[in-house]
Amino acid sequence: MNDEELIQLAYSTYEPYMQITDELEILMKSDDGGRHLDFFVSNRASAKYLRNKIPHTFEGRRTIVRYRVEIEEE
């Protein structure tokens, strides 16, 4: 399965069940630990919800949930 197919599979697996109002973006990225699926939303509440719903690995790739930190959160 190539990266684009894996991303589409992740969307079709998780997006219909997401009870968040935030838009979900899934990308394939790489870091020192290797390639991973990066789930991005724009707020902390949505990220917390995703972390409870998405497993630590998906189809053999690590999953990472990120969000944009607002200034008042720091």
C-alpha positions as CSV (number, residue, x, y, z in Angstrom):
1,M,0.0,0.0,0.0
2,N,1.5,3.4,-1.0
3,D,1.4,6.5,1.2
4,E,-1.7,8.0,-0.5
5,E,-3.7,4.8,-0.1
6,L,-2.7,4.6,3.5
7,I,-3.8,8.2,4.2
8,Q,-7.1,7.5,2.4
9,L,-7.7,4.4,4.4
10,A,-7.0,6.4,7.7
11,Y,-9.6,9.0,6.6
12,S,-12.2,6.4,5.7
13,T,-11.5,4.5,8.9
14,Y,-11.6,7.4,11.4
15,E,-13.3,10.5,9.9
16,P,-16.9,9.1,9.9
17,Y,-16.6,8.4,13.6
18,M,-15.0,11.7,14.7
19,Q,-17.3,13.7,16.9
20,I,-15.3,16.8,16.5
21,T,-16.2,20.1,14.8
22,D,-12.6,20.6,13.8
23,E,-11.4,19.7,10.3
24,L,-9.1,16.7,10.3
25,E,-5.9,16.7,8.2
26,I,-3.8,13.5,7.9
27,L,-0.3,13.5,6.4
28,M,2.5,11.1,6.1
29,K,5.6,12.5,7.8
30,S,9.0,11.3,8.9
31,D,11.2,11.9,11.9
32,D,14.1,10.1,13.7
33,G,11.7,7.3,14.6
34,G,10.8,6.7,10.9
35,R,7.7,7.4,8.9
36,H,4.4,8.0,10.7
37,L,0.8,9.2,10.1
38,D,0.4,12.8,11.4
39,F,-3.2,13.7,12.4
40,F,-3.6,17.5,12.7
41,V,-6.5,19.5,14.1
42,S,-6.5,23.1,15.2
43,N,-7.5,22.9,18.8
44,R,-6.6,21.1,22.0
45,A,-10.1,19.6,22.7
46,S,-10.2,17.9,19.3
47,A,-6.6,16.6,19.7
48,K,-7.5,15.1,23.1
49,Y,-10.6,13.4,21.6
50,L,-8.5,12.0,18.8
51,R,-5.8,10.7,21.1
52,N,-8.5,8.6,22.8
53,K,-9.9,7.2,19.6
54,I,-6.8,6.6,17.4
55,P,-4.5,3.7,18.2
56,H,-0.7,4.3,18.6
57,T,-0.2,2.4,15.3
58,F,-2.2,2.2,12.2
59,E,-1.3,-0.4,9.5
60,G,2.2,-0.6,11.0
61,R,2.8,3.1,11.1
62,R,3.0,5.2,14.3
63,T,0.3,7.8,14.7
64,I,0.9,11.3,16.0
65,V,-1.9,13.7,16.9
66,R,-1.0,17.4,16.8
67,Y,-2.8,20.7,17.3
68,R,-2.1,24.4,17.1
69,V,-1.3,25.9,20.5
70,E,-3.2,29.0,21.3
71,I,-1.3,31.8,23.1
72,E,-3.6,31.6,26.2
73,E,-2.8,27.9,26.5
74,E,0.9,28.5,27.2
